[in-house]
Amino acid sequence: MANTTSAKKATRKIARRTIVNKSRRTQMRGAVRTVEEAIKSGDREAALKAMSRAEPELMRAAQRNIIHKNLASRKVSRLTQSIAKLAK
């Protein structure tokens, strides 16, 4: 348990940040899921539309250290590749 006032404040800040980060992570995962579902269904237009929403979500999450920047780039790259395969 925190003893000093600064340690108590730090735990309050961490708790607030955790709630915000969980929300952002959930929102990002939902955006990625919609892209994956569109790819699975074979709907290229829907996948492109969902991707235009998911890419900024992923990059924003990486910028705010919710996920690693390389993970975000890799996800964007793989999703884009999957969408490109739908065109063929």
N, C-alpha and C positions, 0 to 999 in steps of 0.2 A: 504494500500500500504506500502511496506517495505521502511523504511527510512535509516537505517544504511547500510553500505557497506556489512557487514556480513549477514544481513537479505536479501539483494538483491542476494548475492551469494547463500544463502540457497534456495531461490525460484528457482534460475537457476538449482541448483542440484536436487531439487525435480522434476522439470519439466523433466529433462533428465532421472531420475530414473523411473518416471511414464511411459515414452515411452518404456523403456526397460522392465519394469514389465508387461505392457500391452501385449507386444510381447510374453513374456514368458508364460503368462496366456493363450493367444490364442493358442500357440503351444501345451501347456499341454491339453487344452480342446479338441483340434483336435485329439490328440493321444487317449484320453479317448473315444471320439466319434467313432473312427474307431474300437475300441474294442467292444463297445456297438452294433455297426452295425453288426459286425461279429457274435456276440452272438445271435442277433435277427435273422440273416439269418440261424443260426444253424451250421455255418462252424467252427468247433473246431480248425482246423489247423490255419486258418486265425486269429482266436481269440487269440490263443497262440502267434503267431508271433507279432500281434499288442500289446499284453500285455507285451511282452518283450521290446517293445519300450515305452509303456505308463508308466510302473512302475518307471523307472529312471526319467522320466519327472515329475511325481507326487512328487517323493521324493526330486528332485532338487528344485522344486517350494516350497516345505515345508521348505527345508533348507535355502532358500533365503527369507523366510517370505512372500511369495506371497499368499500362503494358509497356514492354520494351520496344524501342523504336524499330529494331530489326524484325521483331515479330509482326509489327504493323505493316512494314514494307513487304514482308514475305506473304502475309495474308492478302494484301492488295494485289500483289503480283500473281499469286495463284488463282485468285478469283477472276482477275482480268484474263488470264490464260484460259480458264474454263469457259468464260463468256466467248472468247475468240473461237474456241472449238465448236461452239454452237452455230457459228456462221457457215461452217463447212457442210 
